[in-house]
Amino acid sequence: MTVLTESPARPGGAGGPSGGGRRLVELVLRAREMSILGGLVVLVAGTTIANPRFLSGQGVEDIFLNASILVLLAVGQTMVVVTRNIDLSVGSVVGLVAFSAGKFAAAGDHGVMVVLLFGVAIGLACGLVNGLLVSFCRVPALVVTLGTLYVIQGLGYRIAHGQQIGAAELPASVLSLGNDGILGVPYLPIITVAVMLAVGYYLRSYSSGREFYAIGSSPEAARLAGVPIRRRVLTAYLVSGALAGLAGVLWLARFGTVVADAAHGWELTVVSAVVVGGVAITGGVGTVYGAALGALLLTTIGSVLVVLKVNSFWQDAITGVLLLLAISVDRLLALRVTRALRQRSLESAVHRDVAEPAPRRKEGRT
């Protein structure tokens, strides 16, 4: 009698269940990203019909400038979320860095590179605290980052003392980072795209990058496979903190005038952008490109509501609906992918049994 069992995954076989499963998951992710891009195109086209000035040169530039900082934060958040964790402190880190870097730049008339390094260093310190508590102390990420959110906010208020940094106090080199560009393209989108491509290439092309997804898919299996889980999780938080620090300096350069609570509430917007962009909140699935599209979509929705003179309350409501819809779609797609992979595995087992019939028993006397 022949028994049908699931065949083990073949790591090197593109034609085996493992290779087919990877292709199926990539196809689903690509479909998610294309659907977001399609929705973005429809949204822009409909708004342009209602108000032709929406796609003016200045309007397009404003959308990309406003989206740049959110995309940068979404890229860092993606590295954390794919490991089945979360970082709710990014908004408060941006506020702390924006004000501290502004005060630092105004006090000594420092150059833009020194200010950038100063901001990234503060972000790295915040990411290090989060990463150590989550990875080595094994405290739940939600508890850790919610706590550091309030701690960093309090620290920012303590440093600010109710003051604000004005554009007149900042060096020209810092302000030019947020207002100038190369060949008509602003610096902010260029920096954001460069970071996104670098992180996306690393996660896809390096074995250490793919280990982040392995941790999110199954921490226990990743541990048995020898993946250094603690170091990878710590690295994810360091990257998220560093990019939040960079975003804080870019916020300062973009707006010039900052207060201690800059980017207040952005932590939920960043998480929404990541999830809407196809990164599963349960970890193991998603790309930085999808997260960037999600951030661009949310930013465009905000601009559309302003152009159409709709109450800004609806932006939060629409963001919430998109978040719930994205989570529901993720769940349905996960079930369908699991069902498809199980069916392929069973079919592979049947074909193997047909191609390799069981050996005949030797007849003997009883």
Sequence and secondary structure as in RCSB ss.txt:
>XXXX:A:sequence
MTVLTESPARPGGAGGPSGGGRRLVELVLRAREMSILGGLVVLVAGTTIANPRFLSGQGVEDIFLNASILVLLAV
GQTMVVVTRNIDLSVGSVVGLVAFSAGKFAAAGDHGVMVVLLFGVAIGLACGLVNGLLVSFCRVPALVVTLGTLY
VIQGLGYRIAHGQQIGAAELPASVLSLGNDGILGVPYLPIITVAVMLAVGYYLRSYSSGREFYAIGSSPEAARLA
GVPIRRRVLTAYLVSGALAGLAGVLWLARFGTVVADAAHGWELTVVSAVVVGGVAITGGVGTVYGAALGALLLTT
IGSVLVVLKVNSFWQDAITGVLLLLAISVDRLLALRVTRALRQRSLESAVHRDVAEPAPRRKEGRT
>XXXX:A:secstr
          TT TTSHHHHHHHHHHHHHHHHHHHHHHHHHHHHHHHHHH GGGGSHHHHHHHHHHHHHHHHHHH
HHHHHHTTT   TTHHHHHHHHHHHHHHHHHHHT  HHHHHHHHHHHHHHHHHHHHIIIIIS   HHHHHHHHHH
HHHHHHHHHHTT  B GGGS HHHHHHHH EETTEEHHHHHHHHHHHHHHHHHHHSHHHHHHHHHHH HHHHHHT
T  HHHHHHHHHHHHHHHHHHHHHHHHHHHS B TTTTTTHHHHHHHHHHHTT  TTSS   HHHHHHHHHHHHH
HHHHHHHTT  THHHHHHHHHHHHHHHHHHHHHHHHHHHHHHHHHHHHHHHHHHHS          
